[in-house]
Amino acid sequence: MTASSSKGSALITGASSGIGAVYADRLARRGYDLILVARNRGRLDDLAKRLNDETGRTVRVVAADLNDKVDLGRIETLLRTDAGMTVLVNNAGVAAVMPLLNSDVDAMDDMITLNVRALTRLTYAAAPGFVTRGGGTIINIASVVGIAPESLNGVYGASKAYVIALSQSLHKELADKNVRVQAVLPGATATDLWAKAGRPVEHLPNEIVMSTGDMVDAALAGLDQGELVTIPALPDAADWQAYEAARQKLLPNLSRKTPAERYRARAAA
């Protein structure tokens, strides 16, 4: 296939399978050249060949472990120096399903390193270039557990709440710089993330599990519609809008000179 003119390069982390591989497919078909990042070089090579054959897009692969400082630094340098970069998809991440008291603290630390530290550093590497070049898009894959931390392991939920908060802050900071930021909050999605976390997706109720194709297609539709936060499974967007409106209503009263009356009354009793 002869490729049309490129929309620039999209760098996708965790691209060798699951959600990342579907993003690679969809963005290639939208006219983006690709930089695919993951640990499994064999899977990356297979995906790159298929997408190049099917779309004609240029596809580069970079085998890297984002929990390794040297590997992470290589991807940061790539994001800072590649003038053709227009999209960053921060998809790499791991989950945890066991209660905190039954979890290994070193595994939790590794999860924070990938879900929070790596995502932050890659975002920080990409954003200045996007601003300088007058535009770009940052897609951060969060999770519904970021707003429903009671659902699974609390450290996992907290790591995804961080992704949502960072995305909201960046959206405000970069709004006048022509840099789009989107946080995607999938529910249960049919990927091997569940098996790696100790609960294979086959053990979940079928009615709550979305296919990776449907999830990514919904997320990209949300991006096209200008959404900051996209929850692919949420039937009524007004529910999120009400949630966000309630949060905004709190903001003017979160920091005041005097304690609230209910606390002063108790102190005086």
N, C-alpha and C positions, 0 to 999 in steps of 0.2 A: 504493500500500500504506500502511496506517496503522501507524505505528511503535509498538512497545510502549515501556514506560518504559526510559529509557537507563541503561546501566551506567557512564555517564561518557564522557569523551572519550579516544580513543586517538590520539596523535600518531605518525605514521609518516614517517620520512625515506626518501628514495629511493623515493617512492611512485608515481612516474609509470609504472613498468613493472616487469616481472620479479617478484622476490620481494616487493618492497614493495607492488605492486599486488595481489598475491594476499593478503597480510596484510590490506590494506584491505578486500577482499571478504569474507574470513572473519570479521574482527572486526565488520564491519557486520552480518553475518548472526548474530553472537553477541549483538547488541544494543548495540554501542558506536556513539556518534557519532564522527566522524572529523575529524582535521586532517591533511591530506595535504601533505607538503613535498617539493619537488623543483625542479629548474631549469626544466623544460619546462612552462610554464603551459598550453599547449594540451592536452597529454596529461592533466594534472591535471584540467582542466575537463571533459574527456570522461569520465574515470573517475568524477569526482564526480557528474555527471549520471546516469550509468548506475546507480551505487550508490544514489543518492537515489531514483531511479525504482523500482529493484528491491526496496529494503529499507525505504524511508521514513525512513532515518536522516538526521540533519543532517550534511552534509559540507562542511567549509571547506577551501579550498585556499590555500596560501602558496607563491608562487614564490620560491625562495631558493637561492643558491649557498653551500653551507656552507663553502667555502674562502674566502669573502669575510667579513671580520670584521664588517662592518655587517650583512650578511644573517644571519650566525650569531647576532649579538647580538639581532636581532629574534626569532629562534626561542627563544633563551634567555629573553628577557623573557616571551614567551608561556607557556613552561613554568612560569616562576616565578609568574605572576599569574593563570593560569586555574584557578580553584578546582574546576572540573569535571574536571580532568585525572586520569585513573586509570591510563593505560597509555602507556609510551613504547617505541616500537620503533626502536632504532638500527640501521637497515638500510643507510643510504647508505654507499657505499664503492667503491673501485676496486681492481683487481688488477694484478699484473705477472707475466709468464711468462718474460721474458728473463733470462738469468744476470746477476748483479750487474755483472760487468765489461763487459757489453754494454748496460747500462741508462743512461739519462740521469739524472744526479743531481738535476736540478731536478724531473723527473717523480717521482722517489722522494720528494723533499721534499713535493711536492703530495699524494702518497699518504699520507704520514705525517700531514699536516695534516688530511685528511679522515678517514682510518681511525682515528686516535688522538686528535688534538686536538679535532676537532668532537664526536666521540662522548663524550669526557671532559667537555667543557663542557656538553653537553646533559644528560648524566647528572647532573652537579653541579647544574644548574638545576632538574631535576625532583625529585630525591630529597628535599630538605628539605620540599617541599610534601607529598609523599606521607607523610612521617613525621608532619608536623603534622596532616594529615587522617586519619591512622590507617590508611593502606593505599595500595597501588599496586603496579604491576608494571613492571619494566624488562626488556625483551628485547633482548639484544645479539647481533647477527648476526656471529659470528666465522667460522671456517673450520677444516676439518681440517688445513690447512697450519700452523695454530697449534701443533699437536703433531707435525706432520710437515714441518718447515721445509725439509728436503732436496728436497721435491717440486717446488717452484717457486722463484721469486725470493725471496731471503732477507729482503729488506726487507718484502715482502708478508707472508711468514710471521711475521716479528717483529711486524708491526703487529697481526696476528690473535692472536698469543700474548699481546700486551698486553691485548686485549679479554677473553681468557679469564681472565688474572690479575686484572684489574680486577673482573670479574664474581664470581670466587671470593672476593675480599676484601670486596666489597660484600655478598655473601650472608652472610658471617660478621658484618659490622658491623651489618646491618639486620635480622638474623633475628628479633629480638625486637620489631621495629617494625611487623610485619605488612606489610613490603614484600618482594614476590617479585622475585628476580633470576634470570634464565635466560640462559645462553650457548648459542647454537645453532651447531653446527659442521657446516655442509653440506659434502659433497664436491662434485664437479663438478655444477653445476646448469644447466639449459638457459635461460640468460639471455644478454643482449647484453654482459654484463661480459667475456666471453671475447673477443668480437670487438674490443671497445675496448682490450683488453690485447694484441691482435695475434695471437690464436689462436682463430679462430671455433670455436664449440662443435661444428660439423659435423666438425671435424678430430680430435675426441676419440673414443676407442672408445665405441661406443654403450652397452656394458654398464656403463660407469661414470657415465653421465650421468642424473641424476634430473630429472623434470619439476618445475617450480616449484610446481605444485599439490600433488604428492605430498610435496615437501620441507616446505612450510608446514603441511600437514595433520599430518605426522609431528611437526613442531616443536610445534604446538599440543597434540597428544596428549601429548607429553613434558611440556609445561607443566601440563596437567591432572593428570598423574601426579606432579607435584611435583619434577620433575628440575631440578637446578641446571645440569647440562650435558646437552644433547641432541645426539646424533650420529645423524641420521635414517637413515643407511645401515648403521649397525653392527648386525649380526644378533644378537649376544649381549651384553646389557647387562653381563653378568658380566665381560667383557673390560675395559670401562671401569672397573668397580668394582675389578678387580685392579690396573689402572694407578694409580688413585687411592690404593688401599691401599698400594702400593709407595711412592708419593710421601709419604704420611703417615708411613710408617715411617722415612723419611729425616729428618723434621723435628727430632726430639729431638737428633740428632747433627750438625746442620749448623753449630752454633756452640758451641765448647768452648774451655776455657782453654788446652789444649795441642794441638799438631799430632798427627795420627794417627801411630801407631807406624811405618808404612811410610815416612813422610817423616823422622821423627827418626832412624831407622836409616840412611837414606841420608845425612843431614847429618853423622852421626858417622863415616861411612866415610872 
